[in-house]
Amino acid sequence: MGVPWPEIALAYRQLRDGTQYWIDHSVYPADELAIRYKHRLVSIHPFPNGNGRHSRLLGDLLVESLGRPVFTWGTETDDPRTRYLQALKQADTDNIVPLLKFARQ
C-alpha cells in the first residue's frame, strides 16, 4: 500500500508542485482539485496509520483556502466508512466522481 518509503518525499513534492500548477492554471474546479489532491495524498500513504484522516484534513484546508466550505465527508449517508472506501476504490480507477459526491454528502 502506498509508495515505497524512500520515495515518499519525492511523491509528495510532485503532488505539491502538481497541485500548485492546477491552482495557478485553473485546471479543475476547487472541489475537484481538493479531492484529487486528497486522493493522491492518501495513495502515497506516508504514515503507518491515519492516512485517511490526514488526507481529509488537508483536503478540507485546501478547499477552504480556495474559497469553498470544508467537505462533509459522507455525514449525510448511511455507513459512511463503507461508502468512503468504495469511492476511494473508484478513484483508484480514475473515476473521481463518487469520491467527489461522497465528500459533499
Residue pairs with C-beta under 8 A, 6 or more apart in sequence:
1 45
2 8
2 43
2 44
2 45
2 46
2 51
3 11
3 44
3 45
8 44
8 46
11 44
12 41
12 44
12 46
15 37
15 40
15 41
15 44
19 33
19 37
19 62
21 27
22 28
22 33
22 36
23 33
23 66
27 33
28 36
30 63
30 66
30 67
30 68
31 63
31 68
31 71
31 100
31 103
31 104
32 96
32 100
33 62
33 63
33 66
34 59
34 60
34 62
34 63
34 66
34 68
34 71
35 59
35 91
35 96
35 99
35 100
35 103
36 96
37 58
37 59
37 62
38 55
38 56
38 58
38 59
38 62
38 99
38 103
39 55
39 88
39 91
39 96
39 99
41 51
41 54
41 55
41 58
41 59
42 51
42 52
42 54
42 55
42 88
43 92
45 51
46 54
47 54
52 84
56 71
56 73
59 71
59 103
60 70
60 71
63 69
63 70
63 71
64 70
71 103
71 104
72 103
72 104
72 105
73 80
73 84
73 102
73 103
74 80
74 83
74 84
74 102
74 103
74 105
75 105
76 105
77 83
77 102
77 105
80 102
83 102
83 105
84 102
86 98
87 98
87 99
87 101
87 102
88 99
90 96
90 97
90 98
90 99
91 98
91 99
